[in-house]
Each structure stands twice: as C-alpha cells, then as structure tokens.
Amino acid sequence: MSGAFERGERAGERTAVPALPVIAGRWLSLAAAPSFALMAAVTAGGSAGDMICSAQDSSMLGGMVPMYLLMSLFHGGPWLRLFAGERADSRMSG
C-alpha cells in the first residue's frame, strides 16, 4: 500500500484514501505512550496485582512497572515527531 501511495503522492496525483482512518490512526498512535505511562503509574501505586506476575522477593526490574515504562518509551516516536514539528507525510516525500 505505501509504495503505490507514495508514488501517487509524489507525482501530484490524488489517491482515494479515506480521511477518517488516516486521522484516527494518527490519534491512536499518540494515545499509546500516555496510556502505558498511566498504566505504569497505576501499577506502581498499588502493586498488589504485581504479585501474580513475579515472585515475592524479586527485583524491581522484573515487574510490570518497568515493562509499561519501556512500552511507553517505545511508543514515544509519534510524540517526538509532533514536538519536532514534522508532518507525517513530509518524511515520505524526501
């Protein structure tokens, strides 16, 4: 999909891409990092459910909080692009 879409966009052709799924995808990509950060904060506040996933005397690095923080970092790319002021289609036209 992306190869044909990029070629059509570069040539100045208008491709039939629905606007709603594109907009929804951009908002959804921005929702992932804060969601994981919120889940890390909630899990760190009440870690009674963390006992299911790890042993009682285990390291802090083995629980759900570090996993949620890492997921939040991995999904931070759309936020970095937003803060940098880069448009989503400008990186494809270069």
N, C-alpha and C positions, 0 to 999 in steps of 0.2 A: 504494500500500500504506500509506504513512504517514498519509494523510488519514483513511482509514477506521479505521486502528488508533488514531489519536489521539482521534477522536470516540468510539469504543467505550471507550477508557480513561477519558475524562473523564466519561462517563455512568455509569461504575461497572460496565460490562459486562465480562465475561471473554471475551477473544478467544482463538482457538485458534492461538497462536504457540508453536512448539516451543521449549523452553528451551535445548536444546543448541546450535542455530545462533546464538541470541542471545548466549549465554555465549562461544561460540567467536569470534564477531565482535568482542566486547569485548576478548578476549585478543589477537586478531590485530591490532586497532588499537593496542594497547600494544606490540606486538612490532616495529612498523615503525621507529620512531625509534631505538631502540638498535641495530637491525640495520644501519641506514645509518651510524650513528656508528662501529660496529665496522668496517664496510667502509671508511670514511674512514681509520681508524687503520691498518688493514692495508695499504691502498693507499699511505698516506704513509710507512709503514715501508719498504716495498720497492717503489719506484716504477719498476721495470724494465718492468712491463706498461703503464705510463702512456705510454711512448714510442709505442705503437701508436696512441693517440688524439690525440696532439699532436705538433707539430714539436719538434725538439730544443732550440732557443733560444727557446721561447715563454714567456709569462708564467705565473706560478703560478696565476693566476685561470682559466686555460684548461684545467686538467687535471681528473681525476676526483675528486680530494680535495674541491675546493670544491663540486662537484656533489653528492657524498654528504653534505657538511655542510649544504647547502641543503635537500636532501631530508629530512634528519634534523630540521631546523627546521620544515619544512612539515608533517611528521607528528607534531609535538610537542603538538598540541591535546588528544588524549586524556590525555596526561600532565599537562597544565595543569589539565584538569577533575578528574583524580584528586587532584592536590595541593590543589586548591581545595575538595575535599570535595563536589563537586556530583555528584548521582546522574544517571545517564544519562536517566532518564525525568522528572526534575524540570524540565528546561528546556522540555519539551513541554507541561507542564500549566499553564504560566504564562500 
